[in-house]
């Protein structure tokens, strides 16, 4: 039975919980009619508010996100290629203060990183963030790479700067990139 035909009409079911959206391997919960009477030609305007007091019974149903593994593999390869081909890469979000801090630090140092703003990528942004989490173990932004290596987030980058190690990494990454 095709379930997605009428999911947009279930506005009273919260599918946008941060807990649900934060993990692709978790299921979102919605309700479907207990009787399997789906009729493509029938009314598609039924919503939960019109049936709460009615005779129809509803049962919970798990809806899995269907991301193809080849799509995830392509994203993973894209991340690896971007990180390998550029001395400094920052996966960021425009509204994130930590991302802004890292970008400002690089600007003060005269470094122009490749910045990928995940919140400007549409539906691909959260998928890319999941790939980054799989590759690095870090689920937050900024996600900083220097010389093809994962550095970490804002705190890690600032710590390296304060210890005087960031400039060394940056010059090694620049030298490596100009030789390739």
N, C-alpha and C positions, 0 to 999 in steps of 0.2 A: 504494500500500500504506500503510495506517495504521501509523505507527511508534510513536506515543505509547501504544499499548495496553499495553505492558509495560515502559516505561522505569523505573517505580518499582522493578522487581525487579532492576535492574542496580546494586545498592548498591556493588559493588566498583569501579565506574568513577567516578572523581572528577569530578563535574560542578560541585563547589562551589569550585573553585580561584579564589582572588582575582583572578588574571589573567583568567580567563574571565568572571567576574561583573562585572569592572570596565568592560567595554565591551560595549554592546548590539550593536555591529556585528560582533563576533567570534562564531565558531561554537563551540558545545560539541561535544565529540567523545564518541560512545558507540559501542557495537558492536551490530550486528544480525546475525542469521543470514545466512550466505552464500547459502543457498538461500532463496528468497522464499516459504517455506511458512508463511504466517500463517493460523492457523485460529481464528476468534473463539470457537468452541465448545471449542477445545482447552485444554490446561492453560496457565494463565497464571502458573504458579509457577516456570518455568524461570529460573535465574539463572546468571551467569557462573561461579560457583564449581562448579556441577554439570556444566558442559560443558567445563571446561579440559582434562580428560584424555579427553574423549569424542571421537567421530568428527566432530562438527559443527565447521565452520570458521567463523570470524568475520571480518568485514571492517569497517574503520572507516567511519563514516557521519557526515556533518555534520548537525547539528540546528540550524536557525536559530530564533531567537526571533521569534515572529510577533506583533509589536505593530502594531496598525492605525495608520495615519498620522493618521486622524481622532481617535483617542484621544490621540496625542501633541499634535495641534493643540489639542484641548480643554485638555490640561494646560498647554500654553504660554499659551493665552488666560487660564487661571485664574491663572497666575503673574503675567502682565502686569496683570491686573485687581487682584490683591491688592497688588502693588507700587505701582500708580497710586493706589489708594484709601486707602492707609495711609502715614502719614509715615515710619515706621520698620518694616522687616520683616527678620526674621532667620530664615533657613533653617538649622536646627541639628540636632544629634543629642544625645540626653540624656547619653550617656557621653563626649562629646568635651570635653576640657579647654579647648580653644580656644573652643569655643562657650560654655562656662561663663564663661570670662574676658570675652567680649563681653557676655553677658547681665548679668554682675556690673557691668561698666562702665556700661552703660545704667541699671541700677538705682541705682548711686551718683549718676548724673547726674539722677535723677528721671524718666527716660524709660521709658515702658512700650511696648516694641515688640510688634508682632504676631510671635509666635514659632511657627514651624512645625517640629515635631520629626519629621524624616524617618524616624527609626527607630521611630516609633509609628504609622506609616501603613500598615503591612503591605506587601503587594506594590507598592503605589503609591509608597512611599518611594523605592526605587531608580529607578523610572521618572521621578519628579519630579526627582531629582538629575541624571539624564541631561538632562532638559529644561533645568535650570538651567545645566548645563555647555554645552549648545548655545547658550543665550542669553548667557552671560557669559564663557565660556572657562575658567571655574573649576570644577574637579571636586571640591573639598574643601568642608567646612563649617568654620566658619559662612560663610554667604553673605549679606552684609549689603547692604540697600538703604535709602537715605535720600532722601526727596523724589522717589521714582520713579527714582532713579539707582543703579546698581550701584556700591557703595563698594569691595567686595572682601571679604577675610577678616579674621581677627583682627589680623594684623600691620598691615594697611592701616588698620583702624579705630583701633587704638592709636596709630599714627603720626599720624593726623589729630587725635586727642585731645591728644597731646604737643605738636603744633604750634599748638594752640589753634584749629584749624579745625573740629573736630567740633561744638562748641556752635553755631557759626554755621550749619553745615549743618542741624543739628537745629531751630534756631529758624526758619530759612527754610522747612523742610519743614512745620513746625507751622503757620506763617502761611499757606502755600500750601494746606494741607489744610483750614483753617478757612474760607478764602475759597471753596472749591469747594462 
